[in-house]
Amino acid sequence: MVNTELVQVKIDPQTKNDVTNLYESLGLDLPTAIRIFFKKSIAVGGLPFELRNDTKSERWNIYKEARNTIQANNVPEMSLDEINAEISALRAGK
């Protein structure tokens, strides 16, 4: 068995219910969806989605620079097959 660590997050009940229903409609439970988010973050070297900010703060500029560096270095995106393999591996480990 793989050694694991507990991660706890506090979130309002409505958000938890909404996201649980969303992921279940995709065939995922919440812990699996969170693990996929973490793995994708590692794979892309940051958040696995684009942030939007109407103000041009220093933080936003740092994010954009990091995002451009990641894209310039051809960091691969996970394919659907890789995502499905990750889900299968996680389910097999339960």
Phi and psi restraints in degrees (range 20) as a CNS / XPLOR table:
assign (resid 1 and name C) (resid 2 and name N)
       (resid 2 and name CA) (resid 2 and name C) 1.0 -75.1 20.0 2
assign (resid 2 and name N) (resid 2 and name CA)
       (resid 2 and name C) (resid 3 and name N) 1.0 135.5 20.0 2
assign (resid 2 and name C) (resid 3 and name N)
       (resid 3 and name CA) (resid 3 and name C) 1.0 -69.2 20.0 2
assign (resid 3 and name N) (resid 3 and name CA)
       (resid 3 and name C) (resid 4 and name N) 1.0 132.3 20.0 2
assign (resid 3 and name C) (resid 4 and name N)
       (resid 4 and name CA) (resid 4 and name C) 1.0 -129.1 20.0 2
assign (resid 4 and name N) (resid 4 and name CA)
       (resid 4 and name C) (resid 5 and name N) 1.0 163.7 20.0 2
assign (resid 4 and name C) (resid 5 and name N)
       (resid 5 and name CA) (resid 5 and name C) 1.0 -128.0 20.0 2
assign (resid 5 and name N) (resid 5 and name CA)
       (resid 5 and name C) (resid 6 and name N) 1.0 148.6 20.0 2
assign (resid 5 and name C) (resid 6 and name N)
       (resid 6 and name CA) (resid 6 and name C) 1.0 -83.0 20.0 2
assign (resid 6 and name N) (resid 6 and name CA)
       (resid 6 and name C) (resid 7 and name N) 1.0 133.7 20.0 2
assign (resid 6 and name C) (resid 7 and name N)
       (resid 7 and name CA) (resid 7 and name C) 1.0 -121.4 20.0 2
assign (resid 7 and name N) (resid 7 and name CA)
       (resid 7 and name C) (resid 8 and name N) 1.0 126.1 20.0 2
assign (resid 7 and name C) (resid 8 and name N)
       (resid 8 and name CA) (resid 8 and name C) 1.0 -114.9 20.0 2
assign (resid 8 and name N) (resid 8 and name CA)
       (resid 8 and name C) (resid 9 and name N) 1.0 141.5 20.0 2
assign (resid 8 and name C) (resid 9 and name N)
       (resid 9 and name CA) (resid 9 and name C) 1.0 -134.8 20.0 2
assign (resid 9 and name N) (resid 9 and name CA)
       (resid 9 and name C) (resid 10 and name N) 1.0 132.3 20.0 2
assign (resid 9 and name C) (resid 10 and name N)
       (resid 10 and name CA) (resid 10 and name C) 1.0 -94.6 20.0 2
assign (resid 10 and name N) (resid 10 and name CA)
       (resid 10 and name C) (resid 11 and name N) 1.0 131.9 20.0 2
assign (resid 10 and name C) (resid 11 and name N)
       (resid 11 and name CA) (resid 11 and name C) 1.0 -149.1 20.0 2
assign (resid 11 and name N) (resid 11 and name CA)
       (resid 11 and name C) (resid 12 and name N) 1.0 152.3 20.0 2
assign (resid 11 and name C) (resid 12 and name N)
       (resid 12 and name CA) (resid 12 and name C) 1.0 -68.1 20.0 2
assign (resid 12 and name N) (resid 12 and name CA)
       (resid 12 and name C) (resid 13 and name N) 1.0 149.6 20.0 2
assign (resid 12 and name C) (resid 13 and name N)
       (resid 13 and name CA) (resid 13 and name C) 1.0 -57.9 20.0 2
assign (resid 13 and name N) (resid 13 and name CA)
       (resid 13 and name C) (resid 14 and name N) 1.0 -37.5 20.0 2
assign (resid 13 and name C) (resid 14 and name N)
       (resid 14 and name CA) (resid 14 and name C) 1.0 -66.6 20.0 2
assign (resid 14 and name N) (resid 14 and name CA)
       (resid 14 and name C) (resid 15 and name N) 1.0 -43.1 20.0 2
assign (resid 14 and name C) (resid 15 and name N)
       (resid 15 and name CA) (resid 15 and name C) 1.0 -63.0 20.0 2
assign (resid 15 and name N) (resid 15 and name CA)
       (resid 15 and name C) (resid 16 and name N) 1.0 -43.8 20.0 2
assign (resid 15 and name C) (resid 16 and name N)
       (resid 16 and name CA) (resid 16 and name C) 1.0 -60.6 20.0 2
assign (resid 16 and name N) (resid 16 and name CA)
       (resid 16 and name C) (resid 17 and name N) 1.0 -45.1 20.0 2
assign (resid 16 and name C) (resid 17 and name N)
       (resid 17 and name CA) (resid 17 and name C) 1.0 -61.8 20.0 2
assign (resid 17 and name N) (resid 17 and name CA)
       (resid 17 and name C) (resid 18 and name N) 1.0 -46.1 20.0 2
assign (resid 17 and name C) (resid 18 and name N)
       (resid 18 and name CA) (resid 18 and name C) 1.0 -61.9 20.0 2
assign (resid 18 and name N) (resid 18 and name CA)
       (resid 18 and name C) (resid 19 and name N) 1.0 -46.9 20.0 2
assign (resid 18 and name C) (resid 19 and name N)
       (resid 19 and name CA) (resid 19 and name C) 1.0 -71.2 20.0 2
assign (resid 19 and name N) (resid 19 and name CA)
       (resid 19 and name C) (resid 20 and name N) 1.0 -35.2 20.0 2
assign (resid 19 and name C) (resid 20 and name N)
       (resid 20 and name CA) (resid 20 and name C) 1.0 -62.1 20.0 2
assign (resid 20 and name N) (resid 20 and name CA)
       (resid 20 and name C) (resid 21 and name N) 1.0 -45.1 20.0 2
assign (resid 20 and name C) (resid 21 and name N)
       (resid 21 and name CA) (resid 21 and name C) 1.0 -63.7 20.0 2
assign (resid 21 and name N) (resid 21 and name CA)
       (resid 21 and name C) (resid 22 and name N) 1.0 -40.6 20.0 2
assign (resid 21 and name C) (resid 22 and name N)
       (resid 22 and name CA) (resid 22 and name C) 1.0 -60.4 20.0 2
assign (resid 22 and name N) (resid 22 and name CA)
       (resid 22 and name C) (resid 23 and name N) 1.0 -51.7 20.0 2
assign (resid 22 and name C) (resid 23 and name N)
       (resid 23 and name CA) (resid 23 and name C) 1.0 -67.0 20.0 2
assign (resid 23 and name N) (resid 23 and name CA)
       (resid 23 and name C) (resid 24 and name N) 1.0 -36.5 20.0 2
assign (resid 23 and name C) (resid 24 and name N)
       (resid 24 and name CA) (resid 24 and name C) 1.0 -63.6 20.0 2
assign (resid 24 and name N) (resid 24 and name CA)
       (resid 24 and name C) (resid 25 and name N) 1.0 -33.6 20.0 2
assign (resid 24 and name C) (resid 25 and name N)
       (resid 25 and name CA) (resid 25 and name C) 1.0 -66.5 20.0 2
assign (resid 25 and name N) (resid 25 and name CA)
       (resid 25 and name C) (resid 26 and name N) 1.0 -19.9 20.0 2
assign (resid 25 and name C) (resid 26 and name N)
       (resid 26 and name CA) (resid 26 and name C) 1.0 -96.5 20.0 2
assign (resid 26 and name N) (resid 26 and name CA)
       (resid 26 and name C) (resid 27 and name N) 1.0 3.6 20.0 2
assign (resid 26 and name C) (resid 27 and name N)
       (resid 27 and name CA) (resid 27 and name C) 1.0 83.0 20.0 2
assign (resid 27 and name N) (resid 27 and name CA)
       (resid 27 and name C) (resid 28 and name N) 1.0 19.6 20.0 2
assign (resid 27 and name C) (resid 28 and name N)
       (resid 28 and name CA) (resid 28 and name C) 1.0 -119.0 20.0 2
assign (resid 28 and name N) (resid 28 and name CA)
       (resid 28 and name C) (resid 29 and name N) 1.0 145.4 20.0 2
assign (resid 28 and name C) (resid 29 and name N)
       (resid 29 and name CA) (resid 29 and name C) 1.0 -90.1 20.0 2
assign (resid 29 and name N) (resid 29 and name CA)
       (resid 29 and name C) (resid 30 and name N) 1.0 166.1 20.0 2
assign (resid 29 and name C) (resid 30 and name N)
       (resid 30 and name CA) (resid 30 and name C) 1.0 -60.7 20.0 2
assign (resid 30 and name N) (resid 30 and name CA)
       (resid 30 and name C) (resid 31 and name N) 1.0 -46.2 20.0 2
assign (resid 30 and name C) (resid 31 and name N)
       (resid 31 and name CA) (resid 31 and name C) 1.0 -60.1 20.0 2
assign (resid 31 and name N) (resid 31 and name CA)
       (resid 31 and name C) (resid 32 and name N) 1.0 -38.1 20.0 2
assign (resid 31 and name C) (resid 32 and name N)
       (resid 32 and name CA) (resid 32 and name C) 1.0 -66.3 20.0 2
assign (resid 32 and name N) (resid 32 and name CA)
       (resid 32 and name C) (resid 33 and name N) 1.0 -42.3 20.0 2
assign (resid 32 and name C) (resid 33 and name N)
       (resid 33 and name CA) (resid 33 and name C) 1.0 -62.2 20.0 2
assign (resid 33 and name N) (resid 33 and name CA)
       (resid 33 and name C) (resid 34 and name N) 1.0 -40.1 20.0 2
assign (resid 33 and name C) (resid 34 and name N)
       (resid 34 and name CA) (resid 34 and name C) 1.0 -66.1 20.0 2
assign (resid 34 and name N) (resid 34 and name CA)
       (resid 34 and name C) (resid 35 and name N) 1.0 -42.1 20.0 2
assign (resid 34 and name C) (resid 35 and name N)
       (resid 35 and name CA) (resid 35 and name C) 1.0 -62.0 20.0 2
assign (resid 35 and name N) (resid 35 and name CA)
       (resid 35 and name C) (resid 36 and name N) 1.0 -39.8 20.0 2
assign (resid 35 and name C) (resid 36 and name N)
       (resid 36 and name CA) (resid 36 and name C) 1.0 -63.0 20.0 2
assign (resid 36 and name N) (resid 36 and name CA)
       (resid 36 and name C) (resid 37 and name N) 1.0 -43.4 20.0 2
assign (resid 36 and name C) (resid 37 and name N)
       (resid 37 and name CA) (resid 37 and name C) 1.0 -57.6 20.0 2
assign (resid 37 and name N) (resid 37 and name CA)
       (resid 37 and name C) (resid 38 and name N) 1.0 -45.7 20.0 2
assign (resid 37 and name C) (resid 38 and name N)
       (resid 38 and name CA) (resid 38 and name C) 1.0 -62.6 20.0 2
assign (resid 38 and name N) (resid 38 and name CA)
       (resid 38 and name C) (resid 39 and name N) 1.0 -46.7 20.0 2
assign (resid 38 and name C) (resid 39 and name N)
       (resid 39 and name CA) (resid 39 and name C) 1.0 -63.1 20.0 2
assign (resid 39 and name N) (resid 39 and name CA)
       (resid 39 and name C) (resid 40 and name N) 1.0 -41.5 20.0 2
assign (resid 39 and name C) (resid 40 and name N)
       (resid 40 and name CA) (resid 40 and name C) 1.0 -66.0 20.0 2
assign (resid 40 and name N) (resid 40 and name CA)
       (resid 40 and name C) (resid 41 and name N) 1.0 -38.2 20.0 2
assign (resid 40 and name C) (resid 41 and name N)
       (resid 41 and name CA) (resid 41 and name C) 1.0 -60.2 20.0 2
assign (resid 41 and name N) (resid 41 and name CA)
       (resid 41 and name C) (resid 42 and name N) 1.0 -42.7 20.0 2
assign (resid 41 and name C) (resid 42 and name N)
       (resid 42 and name CA) (resid 42 and name C) 1.0 -64.7 20.0 2
assign (resid 42 and name N) (resid 42 and name CA)
       (resid 42 and name C) (resid 43 and name N) 1.0 -44.1 20.0 2
assign (resid 42 and name C) (resid 43 and name N)
       (resid 43 and name CA) (resid 43 and name C) 1.0 -61.6 20.0 2
assign (resid 43 and name N) (resid 43 and name CA)
       (resid 43 and name C) (resid 44 and name N) 1.0 -37.3 20.0 2
assign (resid 43 and name C) (resid 44 and name N)
       (resid 44 and name CA) (resid 44 and name C) 1.0 -97.2 20.0 2
assign (resid 44 and name N) (resid 44 and name CA)
       (resid 44 and name C) (resid 45 and name N) 1.0 -5.3 20.0 2
assign (resid 44 and name C) (resid 45 and name N)
       (resid 45 and name CA) (resid 45 and name C) 1.0 71.8 20.0 2
assign (resid 45 and name N) (resid 45 and name CA)
       (resid 45 and name C) (resid 46 and name N) 1.0 31.5 20.0 2
assign (resid 45 and name C) (resid 46 and name N)
       (resid 46 and name CA) (resid 46 and name C) 1.0 169.9 20.0 2
assign (resid 46 and name N) (resid 46 and name CA)
       (resid 46 and name C) (resid 47 and name N) 1.0 -161.7 20.0 2
assign (resid 46 and name C) (resid 47 and name N)
       (resid 47 and name CA) (resid 47 and name C) 1.0 -66.8 20.0 2
assign (resid 47 and name N) (resid 47 and name CA)
       (resid 47 and name C) (resid 48 and name N) 1.0 137.7 20.0 2
assign (resid 47 and name C) (resid 48 and name N)
       (resid 48 and name CA) (resid 48 and name C) 1.0 -83.6 20.0 2
assign (resid 48 and name N) (resid 48 and name CA)
       (resid 48 and name C) (resid 49 and name N) 1.0 28.8 20.0 2
assign (resid 48 and name C) (resid 49 and name N)
       (resid 49 and name CA) (resid 49 and name C) 1.0 -156.8 20.0 2
assign (resid 49 and name N) (resid 49 and name CA)
       (resid 49 and name C) (resid 50 and name N) 1.0 162.8 20.0 2
assign (resid 49 and name C) (resid 50 and name N)
       (resid 50 and name CA) (resid 50 and name C) 1.0 -83.9 20.0 2
assign (resid 50 and name N) (resid 50 and name CA)
       (resid 50 and name C) (resid 51 and name N) 1.0 132.4 20.0 2
assign (resid 50 and name C) (resid 51 and name N)
       (resid 51 and name CA) (resid 51 and name C) 1.0 -86.1 20.0 2
assign (resid 51 and name N) (resid 51 and name CA)
       (resid 51 and name C) (resid 52 and name N) 1.0 149.8 20.0 2
assign (resid 51 and name C) (resid 52 and name N)
       (resid 52 and name CA) (resid 52 and name C) 1.0 -123.7 20.0 2
assign (resid 52 and name N) (resid 52 and name CA)
       (resid 52 and name C) (resid 53 and name N) 1.0 139.3 20.0 2
assign (resid 52 and name C) (resid 53 and name N)
       (resid 53 and name CA) (resid 53 and name C) 1.0 -149.1 20.0 2
assign (resid 53 and name N) (resid 53 and name CA)
       (resid 53 and name C) (resid 54 and name N) 1.0 125.8 20.0 2
assign (resid 53 and name C) (resid 54 and name N)
       (resid 54 and name CA) (resid 54 and name C) 1.0 -74.5 20.0 2
assign (resid 54 and name N) (resid 54 and name CA)
       (resid 54 and name C) (resid 55 and name N) 1.0 -24.0 20.0 2
assign (resid 54 and name C) (resid 55 and name N)
       (resid 55 and name CA) (resid 55 and name C) 1.0 -95.9 20.0 2
assign (resid 55 and name N) (resid 55 and name CA)
       (resid 55 and name C) (resid 56 and name N) 1.0 148.3 20.0 2
assign (resid 55 and name C) (resid 56 and name N)
       (resid 56 and name CA) (resid 56 and name C) 1.0 -96.5 20.0 2
assign (resid 56 and name N) (resid 56 and name CA)
       (resid 56 and name C) (resid 57 and name N) 1.0 68.9 20.0 2
assign (resid 56 and name C) (resid 57 and name N)
       (resid 57 and name CA) (resid 57 and name C) 1.0 -78.4 20.0 2
assign (resid 57 and name N) (resid 57 and name CA)
       (resid 57 and name C) (resid 58 and name N) 1.0 167.0 20.0 2
assign (resid 57 and name C) (resid 58 and name N)
       (resid 58 and name CA) (resid 58 and name C) 1.0 -61.5 20.0 2
assign (resid 58 and name N) (resid 58 and name CA)
       (resid 58 and name C) (resid 59 and name N) 1.0 -38.7 20.0 2
assign (resid 58 and name C) (resid 59 and name N)
       (resid 59 and name CA) (resid 59 and name C) 1.0 -61.2 20.0 2
assign (resid 59 and name N) (resid 59 and name CA)
       (resid 59 and name C) (resid 60 and name N) 1.0 -42.7 20.0 2
assign (resid 59 and name C) (resid 60 and name N)
       (resid 60 and name CA) (resid 60 and name C) 1.0 -62.8 20.0 2
assign (resid 60 and name N) (resid 60 and name CA)
       (resid 60 and name C) (resid 61 and name N) 1.0 -42.3 20.0 2
assign (resid 60 and name C) (resid 61 and name N)
       (resid 61 and name CA) (resid 61 and name C) 1.0 -64.9 20.0 2
assign (resid 61 and name N) (resid 61 and name CA)
       (resid 61 and name C) (resid 62 and name N) 1.0 -38.4 20.0 2
assign (resid 61 and name C) (resid 62 and name N)
       (resid 62 and name CA) (resid 62 and name C) 1.0 -63.7 20.0 2
assign (resid 62 and name N) (resid 62 and name CA)
       (resid 62 and name C) (resid 63 and name N) 1.0 -43.9 20.0 2
assign (resid 62 and name C) (resid 63 and name N)
       (resid 63 and name CA) (resid 63 and name C) 1.0 -60.4 20.0 2
assign (resid 63 and name N) (resid 63 and name CA)
       (resid 63 and name C) (resid 64 and name N) 1.0 -47.3 20.0 2
assign (resid 63 and name C) (resid 64 and name N)
       (resid 64 and name CA) (resid 64 and name C) 1.0 -61.4 20.0 2
assign (resid 64 and name N) (resid 64 and name CA)
       (resid 64 and name C) (resid 65 and name N) 1.0 -41.1 20.0 2
assign (resid 64 and name C) (resid 65 and name N)
       (resid 65 and name CA) (resid 65 and name C) 1.0 -63.1 20.0 2
assign (resid 65 and name N) (resid 65 and name CA)
       (resid 65 and name C) (resid 66 and name N) 1.0 -44.2 20.0 2
assign (resid 65 and name C) (resid 66 and name N)
       (resid 66 and name CA) (resid 66 and name C) 1.0 -63.8 20.0 2
assign (resid 66 and name N) (resid 66 and name CA)
       (resid 66 and name C) (resid 67 and name N) 1.0 -42.6 20.0 2
assign (resid 66 and name C) (resid 67 and name N)
       (resid 67 and name CA) (resid 67 and name C) 1.0 -61.2 20.0 2
assign (resid 67 and name N) (resid 67 and name CA)
       (resid 67 and name C) (resid 68 and name N) 1.0 -44.2 20.0 2
assign (resid 67 and name C) (resid 68 and name N)
       (resid 68 and name CA) (resid 68 and name C) 1.0 -63.4 20.0 2
assign (resid 68 and name N) (resid 68 and name CA)
       (resid 68 and name C) (resid 69 and name N) 1.0 -39.3 20.0 2
assign (resid 68 and name C) (resid 69 and name N)
       (resid 69 and name CA) (resid 69 and name C) 1.0 -63.5 20.0 2
assign (resid 69 and name N) (resid 69 and name CA)
       (resid 69 and name C) (resid 70 and name N) 1.0 -43.6 20.0 2
assign (resid 69 and name C) (resid 70 and name N)
       (resid 70 and name CA) (resid 70 and name C) 1.0 -60.4 20.0 2
assign (resid 70 and name N) (resid 70 and name CA)
       (resid 70 and name C) (resid 71 and name N) 1.0 -46.7 20.0 2
assign (resid 70 and name C) (resid 71 and name N)
       (resid 71 and name CA) (resid 71 and name C) 1.0 -66.7 20.0 2
assign (resid 71 and name N) (resid 71 and name CA)
       (resid 71 and name C) (resid 72 and name N) 1.0 -37.5 20.0 2
assign (resid 71 and name C) (resid 72 and name N)
       (resid 72 and name CA) (resid 72 and name C) 1.0 -67.0 20.0 2
assign (resid 72 and name N) (resid 72 and name CA)
       (resid 72 and name C) (resid 73 and name N) 1.0 -28.3 20.0 2
assign (resid 72 and name C) (resid 73 and name N)
       (resid 73 and name CA) (resid 73 and name C) 1.0 -91.8 20.0 2
assign (resid 73 and name N) (resid 73 and name CA)
       (resid 73 and name C) (resid 74 and name N) 1.0 10.3 20.0 2
assign (resid 73 and name C) (resid 74 and name N)
       (resid 74 and name CA) (resid 74 and name C) 1.0 54.7 20.0 2
assign (resid 74 and name N) (resid 74 and name CA)
       (resid 74 and name C) (resid 75 and name N) 1.0 44.5 20.0 2
assign (resid 74 and name C) (resid 75 and name N)
       (resid 75 and name CA) (resid 75 and name C) 1.0 -64.9 20.0 2
assign (resid 75 and name N) (resid 75 and name CA)
       (resid 75 and name C) (resid 76 and name N) 1.0 123.4 20.0 2
assign (resid 75 and name C) (resid 76 and name N)
       (resid 76 and name CA) (resid 76 and name C) 1.0 -71.8 20.0 2
assign (resid 76 and name N) (resid 76 and name CA)
       (resid 76 and name C) (resid 77 and name N) 1.0 144.7 20.0 2
assign (resid 76 and name C) (resid 77 and name N)
       (resid 77 and name CA) (resid 77 and name C) 1.0 -83.1 20.0 2
assign (resid 77 and name N) (resid 77 and name CA)
       (resid 77 and name C) (resid 78 and name N) 1.0 154.5 20.0 2
assign (resid 77 and name C) (resid 78 and name N)
       (resid 78 and name CA) (resid 78 and name C) 1.0 -77.4 20.0 2
assign (resid 78 and name N) (resid 78 and name CA)
       (resid 78 and name C) (resid 79 and name N) 1.0 134.5 20.0 2
assign (resid 78 and name C) (resid 79 and name N)
       (resid 79 and name CA) (resid 79 and name C) 1.0 -80.9 20.0 2
assign (resid 79 and name N) (resid 79 and name CA)
       (resid 79 and name C) (resid 80 and name N) 1.0 166.9 20.0 2
assign (resid 79 and name C) (resid 80 and name N)
       (resid 80 and name CA) (resid 80 and name C) 1.0 -60.4 20.0 2
assign (resid 80 and name N) (resid 80 and name CA)
       (resid 80 and name C) (resid 81 and name N) 1.0 -39.2 20.0 2
assign (resid 80 and name C) (resid 81 and name N)
       (resid 81 and name CA) (resid 81 and name C) 1.0 -62.3 20.0 2
assign (resid 81 and name N) (resid 81 and name CA)
       (resid 81 and name C) (resid 82 and name N) 1.0 -40.6 20.0 2
assign (resid 81 and name C) (resid 82 and name N)
       (resid 82 and name CA) (resid 82 and name C) 1.0 -65.9 20.0 2
assign (resid 82 and name N) (resid 82 and name CA)
       (resid 82 and name C) (resid 83 and name N) 1.0 -40.2 20.0 2
assign (resid 82 and name C) (resid 83 and name N)
       (resid 83 and name CA) (resid 83 and name C) 1.0 -63.5 20.0 2
assign (resid 83 and name N) (resid 83 and name CA)
       (resid 83 and name C) (resid 84 and name N) 1.0 -46.3 20.0 2
assign (resid 83 and name C) (resid 84 and name N)
       (resid 84 and name CA) (resid 84 and name C) 1.0 -63.5 20.0 2
assign (resid 84 and name N) (resid 84 and name CA)
       (resid 84 and name C) (resid 85 and name N) 1.0 -38.1 20.0 2
assign (resid 84 and name C) (resid 85 and name N)
       (resid 85 and name CA) (resid 85 and name C) 1.0 -63.7 20.0 2
assign (resid 85 and name N) (resid 85 and name CA)
       (resid 85 and name C) (resid 86 and name N) 1.0 -40.1 20.0 2
assign (resid 85 and name C) (resid 86 and name N)
       (resid 86 and name CA) (resid 86 and name C) 1.0 -63.4 20.0 2
assign (resid 86 and name N) (resid 86 and name CA)
       (resid 86 and name C) (resid 87 and name N) 1.0 -44.3 20.0 2
assign (resid 86 and name C) (resid 87 and name N)
       (resid 87 and name CA) (resid 87 and name C) 1.0 -61.4 20.0 2
assign (resid 87 and name N) (resid 87 and name CA)
       (resid 87 and name C) (resid 88 and name N) 1.0 -46.6 20.0 2
assign (resid 87 and name C) (resid 88 and name N)
       (resid 88 and name CA) (resid 88 and name C) 1.0 -61.4 20.0 2
assign (resid 88 and name N) (resid 88 and name CA)
       (resid 88 and name C) (resid 89 and name N) 1.0 -42.2 20.0 2
assign (resid 88 and name C) (resid 89 and name N)
       (resid 89 and name CA) (resid 89 and name C) 1.0 -64.2 20.0 2
assign (resid 89 and name N) (resid 89 and name CA)
       (resid 89 and name C) (resid 90 and name N) 1.0 -41.9 20.0 2
assign (resid 89 and name C) (resid 90 and name N)
       (resid 90 and name CA) (resid 90 and name C) 1.0 -66.9 20.0 2
assign (resid 90 and name N) (resid 90 and name CA)
       (resid 90 and name C) (resid 91 and name N) 1.0 -39.7 20.0 2
assign (resid 90 and name C) (resid 91 and name N)
       (resid 91 and name CA) (resid 91 and name C) 1.0 -67.6 20.0 2
assign (resid 91 and name N) (resid 91 and name CA)
       (resid 91 and name C) (resid 92 and name N) 1.0 -36.6 20.0 2
assign (resid 91 and name C) (resid 92 and name N)
       (resid 92 and name CA) (resid 92 and name C) 1.0 -67.4 20.0 2
assign (resid 92 and name N) (resid 92 and name CA)
       (resid 92 and name C) (resid 93 and name N) 1.0 -28.2 20.0 2
assign (resid 92 and name C) (resid 93 and name N)
       (resid 93 and name CA) (resid 93 and name C) 1.0 -82.4 20.0 2
assign (resid 93 and name N) (resid 93 and name CA)
       (resid 93 and name C) (resid 94 and name N) 1.0 -4.7 20.0 2
